[in-house]
């Protein structure tokens, strides 16, 4: 009997994401095996039970997906999983906690292309402000943006938390140019921002009409919030690089559904690469961004 394609889905949360399970089936995986409430000290046993239960040839039809809601834990789990592989007993691993890595990748990729198409400018040397930026989408987009050569301001309700997470972005992921800021002072730093990403909680507006009108350098606003009201005033969930009527600087808006379309393609491609690659791969937000760039 031909061996099935088996994807072991690990999460530190109570439940495996139905979204991720559906995506995996659509990418060609035959069976999805969930592991919930997983802690770091359980990774070794799960990985080695996975790799030693099949022959090296059958392991080409085996993979591990890491979900959850904590981006730093997911990245640590990739490192831990790789540490316990025993070549040639080795399988591919892909982390995308809460879909945050592929969402961030889609948002930044569309922004990068929009800057070229609308302003003939590269996504480098820009002031990028990330509102609600202390969550997993904010962290991933901050690192991708900083590594592209931008100055990134990661904004949260608590300055201490924002600065701590900015430090993690720089120290853990080598982004170097991420700094933390507090939401209460956003009128000051939004006034000369080139790009604004909203990655905050759904249904909360973090940038209103006045803030947009006063932003003299604003070129791109991208909003992952699909629940009214818009996280950034004037950006509709359906907008795919649409000129914002409430902007005095000719800014273009990118909405959640446009971002989601590229996110979907990026996650699909990562899951397909795991399934089809002859050699084990270890995928996270930077690899998702590479796929997103090809899909915009």
Protein Blocks (a to p, Z undefined) as FASTA:
>chain_A
ZZddddddddfbfbdcfklmmmmmmnopabdcddehiafklmmmmmmmmmmmpcfklmmm
gccddedjbfklmmmmmmmmmmmgccfbdcdddddehhlmmmmmmmmmmmmmmmmmmnop
acehiacddehklbmklmmmmmmmmmnopacddddfblklmmmmmmmmmmmnonopaccd
dfklmmmmmmmcfbdcdfbdehiafbdfklmmmmmkbmbdcdfbfbdcdfbghiafklgh
iadfkbcnlpacddfklmmmmmmmmmmmmmmmmmmpmbdcdddfklmmmmmmmmZZ
